[in-house]
Amino acid sequence: MIRSARVDDLPVLGDIERAAGAAFRDLGMAAVADADPLSMGELTRFQADGRAWVVADEADLPVAYLLVEVVDGNGHVEQVSVHPDHARQGLGRTLLDAADRWALRRGLSALTLTTYADVPWNAPYYARLGFGIVADVDLSEGLCRIREREEASGLAAWPRVVMRRPVGGPGS
């Protein structure tokens, strides 16, 4: 079941992000696998603003989550993580479709995200869901700032891309 994240869900989200990130170690991306998840303060901001969703299991415990913000008039997916025990069940797609509906209700024109170009469950996955790569020359100011932050944090040690899909995309 997908629902808005509650305050009591927030401590579990870091655990989900760590578990999902562990798969990067197998690709030689230990720095990504070992990166700290978002802080409780950051998570609280998303949750309090109604920009955080979880997929909960039968015990109503989160097993996947998504955070979104508005960047230059588009919904921007800040984070989407699915616990590996619940991978390959369409949970990421379900969360992205919820973000799409959220963006549509707010009159936003697209969803954007940044991701690794060559990681199978990153850019190739998002391409299957209707996202296309945005050329660097076409990046908005806000997306350029996000890319700069990623570079400063070391995330750009591996090729990254910005992707976009119009709202009202697959499954919305």
C-alpha positions as a printed Julia matrix, in Angstrom:
172×3 Matrix{Float64}:
  0.0    0.0     0.0
  1.3    3.44   -0.9
  0.64   6.3     1.48
  2.06   9.59    2.64
  5.01   9.18    4.96
  4.32   9.7     8.66
  6.74  11.01   11.27
  7.07   7.53   12.77
  8.19   6.19    9.34
 11.2    8.49    9.09
 13.73   6.45   11.13
 13.13   3.44    8.84
 13.83   5.41    5.64
 17.56   5.63    6.32
 17.66   1.86    6.81
 15.91   1.36    3.46
 18.35   3.72    1.72
 21.38   1.94    3.23
 20.05  -1.5     2.27
 19.22  -0.38   -1.27
 22.59   1.33   -1.63
 24.54  -1.81   -0.72
 24.1   -3.13   -4.28
 26.44  -0.39   -5.52
 29.31  -2.15   -3.77
 29.07  -5.0    -6.31
 29.7   -2.44   -9.08
 32.85  -1.09   -7.44
 30.99   1.95   -6.14
 31.69   1.5    -2.42
 31.6    5.25   -1.81
 27.97   5.29   -2.97
 27.14   2.21   -0.9
 28.71   3.8     2.18
 27.21   7.28    1.72
 25.16   8.59    4.6
 21.41   8.67    4.03
 19.5   11.92    4.34
 19.39  13.34    7.85
 16.3   13.2    10.04
 16.0   16.96    9.61
 15.95  16.66    5.82
 13.47  13.78    5.93
 11.25  15.71    8.33
 11.13  18.66    5.93
  9.91  16.44    3.07
  7.38  14.65    5.28
  6.0   17.83    6.86
  5.55  19.41    3.42
  3.66  16.37    2.06
  6.46  15.5    -0.35
  7.29  12.02    0.96
  5.55   8.73    0.22
  6.15   5.18    1.36
  5.07   1.77    0.23
  4.14  -0.13    3.37
  4.03  -3.87    3.86
  1.18  -5.85    5.41
  2.35  -4.74    8.88
  2.22  -1.08    7.69
  6.02  -0.75    7.83
  7.78   1.13    5.0
  9.69  -1.01    2.5
 10.21   1.72   -0.12
 10.0    5.5    -0.25
 10.19   8.53   -2.49
 10.94  12.19   -1.81
 10.12  14.97   -4.24
 10.66  18.73   -4.41
  9.95  21.49   -6.9
 12.92  22.58   -9.0
 12.43  25.24  -11.67
  8.74  24.48  -12.14
  9.1   20.7   -12.27
  8.68  17.95   -9.73
 12.17  16.7    -8.94
 12.67  13.23   -7.49
 15.21  13.76   -4.72
 15.33  10.13   -3.62
 13.64   6.86   -4.4
 14.74   3.72   -2.57
 13.32   0.21   -2.4
 14.55  -2.29    0.17
 16.23  -5.18   -1.71
 13.89  -7.68   -0.03
 11.06  -5.99   -1.94
 12.82  -5.21   -5.23
 11.44  -6.16   -8.64
  7.83  -5.82   -7.53
  7.07  -2.52   -9.27
  7.35  -0.45   -6.09
  9.67   2.14   -7.62
  7.28   2.58  -10.54
  4.35   2.91   -8.12
  6.15   5.64   -6.2
  7.14   7.51   -9.36
  3.56   7.39  -10.57
  2.43   8.88   -7.23
  4.97  11.69   -7.71
  3.65  12.19  -11.23
  0.08  12.6    -9.95
  1.34  15.0    -7.25
  3.12  17.1    -9.9
  0.07  17.06  -12.17
 -2.18  18.33   -9.36
  0.23  21.23   -8.83
  0.37  22.18  -12.49
  4.01  21.15  -12.87
  5.04  20.16  -16.37
  7.52  17.36  -15.76
  9.34  15.09  -13.35
 13.11  15.3   -13.26
 15.79  13.31  -11.48
 19.53  12.75  -11.46
 20.95   9.26  -11.62
 23.88   7.09  -12.64
 24.13   6.64  -16.4
 25.53   3.12  -16.42
 23.89   1.44  -13.43
 21.19  -0.96  -14.68
 18.65  -0.02  -12.01
 19.28   3.68  -12.56
 19.21   5.44  -15.98
 18.23   2.34  -18.03
 15.39   1.63  -15.58
 14.11   5.22  -15.69
 14.3    5.2   -19.5
 11.92   2.21  -19.49
  9.55   4.34  -17.42
  9.5    7.15  -19.97
 12.33   9.37  -18.74
 14.74  10.81  -21.28
 18.23  12.18  -20.74
 18.49  15.98  -20.65
 21.56  17.38  -22.4
 23.85  19.41  -20.14
 23.29  22.51  -22.3
 19.55  22.24  -21.6
 19.76  22.08  -17.8
 17.89  24.7   -15.82
 19.63  26.72  -13.1
 18.2   24.56  -10.35
 19.29  21.32  -12.01
 22.77  22.78  -12.55
 22.95  23.55   -8.81
 21.91  19.97   -8.0
 24.63  18.61  -10.3
 27.18  20.92   -8.64
 26.18  19.63   -5.18
 26.48  16.05   -6.42
 29.93  16.75   -7.77
 31.03  18.39   -4.52
 29.78  15.41   -2.51
 31.64  12.9    -4.69
 28.57  11.39   -6.34
 29.82  12.44   -9.76
 32.86  10.15   -9.57
 30.82   7.91  -11.88
 28.89   9.19  -14.92
 25.6   10.82  -13.96
 22.75  12.18  -16.04
 19.68  14.32  -15.55
 16.47  12.73  -16.8
 13.01  14.15  -17.44
  9.55  12.94  -18.35
  6.42  14.98  -18.89
  3.76  14.63  -16.19
  0.92  12.38  -17.15
  3.51   9.77  -18.12
  3.26   5.98  -17.74
  0.89   4.78  -15.05
 -0.18   8.22  -13.82
